[in-house]
Amino acid sequence: MENNDEKKNDLEKLIKENLALNKEMKEMIIKIHRYVIIRRIIGLIKILFLVLLIFAAFIWLPPFLENIVGKFNEIYSNITSIGN
């Protein structure tokens, strides 16, 4: 009988330990899941930011470059007219 009671106590102890470990694992999994979601959101924000930068460059860069090229051509024409 003592052997049987001892086995029950050992089994109860193992079950309690198993439950504690499962609870700890569940908490870790929740933290990992939260981390993965945050990383996905940050990745999406990075991609969105890059797309917006490229879109803004296509809108604002051509007029800016036209202005710079116009000034360069003006300076170049002045330099070439001085040489003649």
BALOBA-1460 file (C-alpha; in Angstrom, 3 decimals):
// residues 84
<rec num="1" residu="m" x="0.000" y="0.000" z="0.000"/>
<rec num="2" residu="e" x="2.826" y="2.409" z="0.821"/>
<rec num="3" residu="n" x="4.315" y="1.776" z="-2.593"/>
<rec num="4" residu="n" x="0.974" y="2.607" z="-4.218"/>
<rec num="5" residu="d" x="0.594" y="5.833" z="-2.171"/>
<rec num="6" residu="e" x="4.172" y="6.760" z="-3.012"/>
<rec num="7" residu="k" x="3.464" y="6.291" z="-6.730"/>
<rec num="8" residu="k" x="0.347" y="8.466" z="-6.450"/>
<rec num="9" residu="n" x="2.340" y="11.193" z="-4.687"/>
<rec num="10" residu="d" x="5.055" y="11.006" z="-7.338"/>
<rec num="11" residu="l" x="2.431" y="11.141" z="-10.066"/>
<rec num="12" residu="e" x="0.714" y="14.142" z="-8.466"/>
<rec num="13" residu="k" x="4.077" y="15.863" z="-8.116"/>
<rec num="14" residu="l" x="4.886" y="15.208" z="-11.772"/>
<rec num="15" residu="i" x="1.467" y="16.471" z="-12.883"/>
<rec num="16" residu="k" x="1.873" y="19.701" z="-10.872"/>
<rec num="17" residu="e" x="5.357" y="20.205" z="-12.292"/>
<rec num="18" residu="n" x="4.045" y="19.544" z="-15.786"/>
<rec num="19" residu="l" x="1.237" y="22.085" z="-15.304"/>
<rec num="20" residu="a" x="3.714" y="24.704" z="-14.069"/>
<rec num="21" residu="l" x="5.969" y="24.102" z="-17.074"/>
<rec num="22" residu="n" x="3.001" y="24.278" z="-19.455"/>
<rec num="23" residu="k" x="1.948" y="27.602" z="-17.933"/>
<rec num="24" residu="e" x="5.474" y="28.952" z="-18.358"/>
<rec num="25" residu="m" x="5.585" y="27.751" z="-21.973"/>
<rec num="26" residu="k" x="2.223" y="29.382" z="-22.675"/>
<rec num="27" residu="e" x="3.517" y="32.717" z="-21.352"/>
<rec num="28" residu="m" x="6.630" y="32.409" z="-23.549"/>
<rec num="29" residu="i" x="4.543" y="31.574" z="-26.614"/>
<rec num="30" residu="i" x="2.338" y="34.620" z="-26.002"/>
<rec num="31" residu="k" x="5.443" y="36.850" z="-25.795"/>
<rec num="32" residu="i" x="6.895" y="35.328" z="-28.965"/>
<rec num="33" residu="h" x="3.592" y="35.745" z="-30.797"/>
<rec num="34" residu="r" x="3.414" y="39.398" z="-29.732"/>
<rec num="35" residu="y" x="7.012" y="39.925" z="-30.920"/>
<rec num="36" residu="v" x="6.264" y="38.367" z="-34.311"/>
<rec num="37" residu="i" x="3.199" y="40.561" z="-34.785"/>
<rec num="38" residu="i" x="5.153" y="43.696" z="-33.872"/>
<rec num="39" residu="r" x="7.962" y="42.750" z="-36.297"/>
<rec num="40" residu="r" x="5.418" y="42.216" z="-39.084"/>
<rec num="41" residu="i" x="3.861" y="45.611" z="-38.433"/>
<rec num="42" residu="i" x="7.288" y="47.284" z="-38.394"/>
<rec num="43" residu="g" x="8.200" y="45.527" z="-41.654"/>
<rec num="44" residu="l" x="4.964" y="46.705" z="-43.243"/>
<rec num="45" residu="i" x="5.625" y="50.267" z="-42.076"/>
<rec num="46" residu="k" x="9.143" y="50.122" z="-43.575"/>
<rec num="47" residu="i" x="7.820" y="48.945" z="-46.924"/>
<rec num="48" residu="l" x="5.071" y="51.576" z="-46.886"/>
<rec num="49" residu="f" x="7.627" y="54.266" z="-46.044"/>
<rec num="50" residu="l" x="9.891" y="53.206" z="-48.933"/>
<rec num="51" residu="v" x="6.987" y="53.179" z="-51.378"/>
<rec num="52" residu="l" x="5.927" y="56.648" z="-50.234"/>
<rec num="53" residu="l" x="9.496" y="57.930" z="-50.616"/>
<rec num="54" residu="i" x="9.721" y="56.556" z="-54.145"/>
<rec num="55" residu="f" x="6.319" y="58.039" z="-55.000"/>
<rec num="56" residu="a" x="7.353" y="61.420" z="-53.560"/>
<rec num="57" residu="a" x="10.619" y="61.295" z="-55.509"/>
<rec num="58" residu="f" x="8.731" y="60.766" z="-58.767"/>
<rec num="59" residu="i" x="6.492" y="63.732" z="-57.998"/>
<rec num="60" residu="w" x="8.973" y="66.281" z="-56.635"/>
<rec num="61" residu="l" x="12.268" y="65.281" z="-58.221"/>
<rec num="62" residu="p" x="11.555" y="66.150" z="-61.916"/>
<rec num="63" residu="p" x="10.718" y="69.855" z="-61.271"/>
<rec num="64" residu="f" x="13.726" y="70.123" z="-58.978"/>
<rec num="65" residu="l" x="16.006" y="68.568" z="-61.585"/>
<rec num="66" residu="e" x="14.570" y="70.800" z="-64.320"/>
<rec num="67" residu="n" x="15.419" y="73.846" z="-62.208"/>
<rec num="68" residu="i" x="18.978" y="72.615" z="-61.604"/>
<rec num="69" residu="v" x="19.503" y="71.675" z="-65.249"/>
<rec num="70" residu="g" x="18.164" y="75.095" z="-66.323"/>
<rec num="71" residu="k" x="20.620" y="76.877" z="-64.028"/>
<rec num="72" residu="f" x="23.449" y="74.629" z="-65.240"/>
<rec num="73" residu="n" x="22.610" y="75.381" z="-68.882"/>
<rec num="74" residu="e" x="22.491" y="79.111" z="-68.097"/>
<rec num="75" residu="i" x="25.901" y="78.986" z="-66.418"/>
<rec num="76" residu="y" x="27.306" y="76.838" z="-69.225"/>
<rec num="77" residu="s" x="26.008" y="79.220" z="-71.889"/>
<rec num="78" residu="n" x="27.521" y="82.168" z="-70.021"/>
<rec num="79" residu="i" x="30.874" y="80.383" z="-69.815"/>
<rec num="80" residu="t" x="30.838" y="79.444" z="-73.500"/>
<rec num="81" residu="s" x="29.847" y="83.017" z="-74.528"/>
<rec num="82" residu="i" x="32.752" y="84.447" z="-72.522"/>
<rec num="83" residu="g" x="35.133" y="82.091" z="-74.343"/>
<rec num="84" residu="n" x="33.974" y="83.335" z="-77.763"/>
